[in-house]
Amino acid sequence: MNDLKDMIANLIGVDRVTLSHFASGDLSALMLAKTEDGRHFVVKGGPAPAVEGAMLRLIAATGAPTPEVIAANDRVLIITKVEGRGGFSDAQADLGRSLAKLHAATGPQYGFDHDYAFGKVPIENNKTDSWVAFWRDRRLLNNIDDIPADLARRIERLCERLADHLPDTPPAALLHGDLWSGNVMASSGRITAFIDPASYYGHAEVDLAMLNLFGSLDQGFYDNYPALEPGYEARQAIYSLWPALVHLRLFGGGYRSMVEGFLADAGY
């Protein structure tokens, strides 16, 4: 522990810090580092802290709210502590404005410079010029060997016709990548930070599907977010399959019905 404290203090640029438990999530735990002059920083471990730090810096560069990255290496990510609490129900208008800033940043291809992971589930981000190929190969078919065979066959049937359902060259927007309500911090009707990203470049509707997975976007959001292309509702089920498959692989059969529901909504 002393070695960890010394490393964190050195990265922040102080002589010493005190560490305390800050929060725990499904996949990681957070510590709070306090300096002698009274400043507080959030410290996060995980499999790739430096990659997450790079993602947060990309998000910040768009003007979307996110914690400031103080330092990151292969052991820890140190960020500023932001105000607010998880959830966006009282800040949907500002969520629309903030997400529009993020998605306005685009890249030349779909994917990212680094792979990532949700626990034991790898997130493959090899770049491609085809969005259909990316979603088919990097988000759906790569789960086939780790899910029940009957679900795998249904996903394969969907993937055979995926080009009938998804655009092949939408703008490659910078995505948060794991934008459920707990990763949106809000206070007094405004979004204070997007946290815990799993970013890559892809169709912007992917983030909206995640926001709708365990929450619900209202008209205040849509009034402040760019107009969506026709067929948006039909595509949501296909984009929601990815987080549903992740939950099935991480947490077990209790999420089977979610996967089945999205497959049925997509017509498979």
Secondary structure as GFF3:
##gff-version 3
##sequence-region A 1 268
A	DSSP	alpha_helix	2	12	.	.	.	ID=ss1
A	DSSP	beta_strand	17	24	.	.	.	ID=ss2
A	DSSP	beta_strand	29	35	.	.	.	ID=ss3
A	DSSP	beta_strand	40	44	.	.	.	ID=ss4
A	DSSP	alpha_helix	49	61	.	.	.	ID=ss5
A	DSSP	beta_strand	69	72	.	.	.	ID=ss6
A	DSSP	beta_strand	77	80	.	.	.	ID=ss7
A	DSSP	beta_strand	85	86	.	.	.	ID=ss8
A	DSSP	alpha_helix	92	104	.	.	.	ID=ss9
A	DSSP	beta_strand	116	118	.	.	.	ID=ss10
A	DSSP	beta_strand	121	123	.	.	.	ID=ss11
A	DSSP	alpha_helix	131	134	.	.	.	ID=ss12
A	DSSP	pi_helix	135	140	.	.	.	ID=ss13
A	DSSP	three_ten_helix	141	146	.	.	.	ID=ss14
A	DSSP	alpha_helix	149	160	.	.	.	ID=ss15
A	DSSP	three_ten_helix	162	164	.	.	.	ID=ss16
A	DSSP	beta_strand	173	175	.	.	.	ID=ss17
A	DSSP	three_ten_helix	181	183	.	.	.	ID=ss18
A	DSSP	beta_strand	184	187	.	.	.	ID=ss19
A	DSSP	beta_strand	190	194	.	.	.	ID=ss20
A	DSSP	beta_strand	200	202	.	.	.	ID=ss21
A	DSSP	alpha_helix	205	213	.	.	.	ID=ss22
A	DSSP	alpha_helix	219	222	.	.	.	ID=ss23
A	DSSP	alpha_helix	232	251	.	.	.	ID=ss24
A	DSSP	three_ten_helix	253	255	.	.	.	ID=ss25
A	DSSP	alpha_helix	256	265	.	.	.	ID=ss26
###
